[in-house]
């Protein structure tokens, strides 16, 4: 499990954010307002995972913005983890090769699609893929999975009380269901209806003859 800081950065609104929404600002406002909380999360919080954003920062897609994902995030802040895209749904501007070259590492794709993979042979593209793989493996290696297993969690008293109360309620409901079934079967056994057999054709004719 990884705690992601998102959405990096300048994700001003959700309306039309997947339709190449562009945010325009200057560097001072970015550093003092938009990037400050992320910087604290990386430097003081030790975050190892970042989720980038759908929006454009000026004319550049945030998921593939090297000035943001490489120059600021890694070179200035010392971030060493992985950068995940926002949902990779095959929007026309989402280019996997461009994303890895721009500082992104992994695509948030829930279905198998060719455009979510990179197939390049040039040196720059292969180097970007190697860097992305290194960043992903670094994040995994520094998670609790490799730190003596899952960390111990101290439970609060109210949690135990809640579990006991829930278990008691479940048992009570099961008991009531069992009582209801037993009563239904008992009533069914008592309600015996006797039905006389229907008279045969010969018997019916004999009765008419006697009359």
C-alpha positions as CSV (number, residue, x, y, z in Angstrom):
1,X,0.0,0.0,0.0
2,X,1.3,3.4,-1.0
3,X,0.1,6.8,0.1
4,X,-0.1,9.0,-3.0
5,X,0.0,12.8,-3.0
6,X,-2.3,14.0,-5.6
7,X,-3.0,15.7,-8.0
8,X,0.3,17.1,-8.9
9,X,-0.2,19.9,-9.7
10,X,-2.4,23.0,-10.3
11,X,-5.5,20.7,-10.4
12,X,-7.9,23.7,-10.0
13,X,-11.2,22.0,-10.9
14,X,-12.9,18.8,-11.7
15,X,-15.2,20.1,-14.4
16,X,-13.8,19.4,-17.9
17,X,-10.5,18.4,-16.3
18,X,-10.1,15.5,-18.8
19,X,-10.7,17.9,-21.8
20,X,-7.2,19.5,-21.9
21,X,-8.1,22.1,-19.3
22,X,-5.2,24.5,-19.1
23,X,-4.2,26.4,-15.9
24,X,-2.2,29.6,-16.3
25,X,-0.1,31.1,-13.6
26,X,3.4,32.3,-12.8
27,X,6.3,30.6,-11.0
28,X,5.9,32.6,-7.8
29,X,2.3,31.7,-7.4
30,X,3.1,28.1,-8.2
31,X,5.8,27.8,-5.6
32,X,4.1,29.8,-2.9
33,X,0.6,28.4,-3.2
34,X,0.2,25.3,-5.5
35,X,3.5,23.4,-4.9
36,X,4.1,24.2,-1.2
37,X,1.9,21.5,0.2
38,X,3.4,18.9,-2.1
39,X,6.9,20.0,-1.1
40,X,6.1,19.5,2.6
41,X,4.7,16.1,1.8
42,X,7.9,15.1,0.0
43,X,10.5,16.7,2.2
44,X,8.9,16.4,5.7
45,X,6.5,13.5,5.1
46,X,8.9,11.3,3.1
47,X,6.3,10.5,0.4
48,X,7.4,7.8,-2.1
49,X,4.4,8.1,-4.5
50,X,2.9,11.0,-6.4
51,X,-0.2,11.0,-8.7
52,X,0.0,13.6,-11.5
53,X,-2.9,15.4,-12.9
54,X,-5.1,15.6,-16.0
55,X,-4.8,19.3,-16.5
56,X,-2.3,21.3,-18.6
57,X,0.1,23.7,-17.0
58,X,0.1,26.4,-19.7
59,X,0.6,24.4,-22.9
60,X,2.2,21.4,-21.3
61,X,0.3,18.2,-20.0
62,X,1.0,17.9,-16.3
63,X,1.5,14.1,-16.6
64,X,4.4,14.7,-19.0
65,X,5.8,18.0,-17.7
66,X,9.6,17.5,-17.1
67,X,9.9,20.9,-15.6
68,X,7.5,19.8,-12.9
69,X,8.1,16.1,-12.5
70,X,11.9,16.1,-13.0
71,X,13.3,19.6,-12.3
72,X,11.2,20.5,-9.3
73,X,10.0,17.2,-7.9
74,X,13.2,15.1,-8.2
75,X,16.1,17.5,-8.7
76,X,15.0,20.2,-6.2
77,X,13.0,18.3,-3.6
78,X,15.0,15.0,-3.8
79,X,11.9,12.8,-4.5
80,X,13.0,9.3,-5.3
81,X,9.7,7.4,-5.6
82,X,7.3,6.8,-8.5
83,X,4.9,9.1,-10.3
84,X,1.6,7.6,-11.4
85,X,-0.7,9.2,-14.0
86,X,-4.3,10.1,-13.2
87,X,-6.6,7.5,-14.8
88,X,-5.3,6.4,-18.2
89,X,-8.4,6.1,-20.3
90,X,-6.8,6.6,-23.7
91,X,-7.6,10.3,-24.0
92,X,-6.1,11.6,-27.2
93,X,-3.4,13.7,-25.4
94,X,-2.2,10.8,-23.2
95,X,0.9,9.6,-24.8
96,X,2.8,6.9,-22.8
97,X,6.2,7.5,-24.4
98,X,5.9,11.2,-23.8
99,X,4.9,10.6,-20.2
100,X,7.9,8.4,-19.4
101,X,10.3,10.8,-21.1
102,X,8.7,13.7,-19.2
103,X,9.2,12.2,-15.7
104,X,6.2,9.9,-15.3
105,X,6.7,6.2,-14.3
106,X,3.5,4.2,-14.5
107,X,0.1,4.4,-16.1
108,X,-3.1,4.1,-14.1
109,X,-4.8,1.8,-16.7
110,X,-7.3,-0.7,-15.5
111,X,-7.8,-2.4,-18.8
112,X,-5.3,-3.8,-21.3
113,X,-4.7,-1.2,-24.0
114,X,-1.8,-0.9,-26.4
115,X,-1.4,2.8,-25.9
116,X,-0.7,2.2,-22.2
117,X,2.6,0.5,-23.1
118,X,5.8,1.9,-24.6
119,X,7.5,0.2,-27.5
120,X,10.6,2.2,-28.4
121,X,14.1,1.3,-29.4
122,X,15.9,4.7,-29.3
123,X,18.4,5.4,-26.5
124,X,16.5,8.2,-24.9
125,X,13.2,6.2,-24.8
126,X,14.9,3.1,-23.4
127,X,16.7,5.2,-20.8
128,X,13.4,6.8,-19.7
129,X,11.9,3.3,-19.3
130,X,14.8,2.2,-17.2
131,X,14.5,5.2,-15.0
132,X,10.8,4.6,-14.6
133,X,11.4,0.9,-13.7
134,X,14.0,2.0,-11.1
135,X,11.6,4.5,-9.5
136,X,8.8,1.9,-9.3
137,X,11.1,-0.7,-7.7
138,X,12.5,1.8,-5.3
139,X,9.0,2.6,-4.1
140,X,8.1,-1.1,-3.7
141,X,11.4,-1.8,-1.9
142,X,10.9,1.0,0.6
143,X,7.3,0.0,1.4
144,X,6.3,-2.0,4.5
145,X,6.3,-5.1,2.4
146,X,10.1,-5.2,2.8
147,X,10.2,-3.7,6.3
148,X,9.7,-6.8,8.4
149,X,6.2,-7.3,7.1
150,X,3.1,-5.3,8.0
151,X,3.7,-2.9,10.9
152,X,2.0,-3.6,14.2
153,X,-1.1,-1.7,14.8
154,X,-2.3,-0.8,18.3
155,X,-6.0,-1.3,18.6
156,X,-8.2,1.1,20.6
157,X,-10.6,-0.2,23.3
158,X,-13.6,1.1,21.4
159,X,-12.7,-1.1,18.4
160,X,-12.9,-4.3,20.5
161,X,-16.2,-3.2,22.0
162,X,-17.6,-2.5,18.5
163,X,-16.5,-6.0,17.3
164,X,-18.0,-7.7,20.4
165,X,-21.3,-5.8,20.0
166,X,-21.4,-6.6,16.2
167,X,-20.8,-10.3,16.9
168,X,-23.5,-10.3,19.6
169,X,-26.0,-8.7,17.3
170,X,-25.2,-11.2,14.5
171,X,-25.7,-14.1,16.9
172,X,-29.0,-12.7,18.2
173,X,-30.3,-12.3,14.7
174,X,-29.3,-15.9,13.8
175,X,-31.1,-17.1,17.0
176,X,-34.3,-15.2,16.1
177,X,-34.1,-16.7,12.6
178,X,-33.8,-20.2,14.1
179,X,-36.7,-19.7,16.4
180,X,-38.9,-18.4,13.6
181,X,-38.0,-21.5,11.4
182,X,-38.8,-23.9,14.3
183,X,-42.2,-22.2,15.0
184,X,-43.1,-22.3,11.3
185,X,-42.4,-26.1,11.1
186,X,-44.4,-26.7,14.3
187,X,-47.4,-24.9,12.9
188,X,-47.1,-26.7,9.7
189,X,-47.1,-30.1,11.4
190,X,-50.2,-29.2,13.4
191,X,-52.2,-28.0,10.5
192,X,-53.1,-31.5,9.1
193,X,-56.1,-31.4,6.7
194,X,-58.0,-34.6,6.0
195,X,-59.5,-34.9,2.5
196,X,-62.1,-37.6,1.8
197,X,-61.4,-39.6,-1.4
198,X,-63.7,-38.8,-4.3
199,X,-66.5,-41.2,-5.2
200,X,-65.9,-43.5,-8.1
201,X,-68.1,-43.6,-11.2
202,X,-69.6,-47.0,-10.2
203,X,-70.5,-45.7,-6.7
204,X,-72.1,-42.6,-8.2
205,X,-74.3,-44.8,-10.5
206,X,-75.3,-47.1,-7.6
207,X,-76.6,-44.1,-5.6
208,X,-78.7,-42.9,-8.5
209,X,-80.2,-46.4,-9.0
210,X,-81.2,-46.6,-5.3
211,X,-83.0,-43.3,-5.7
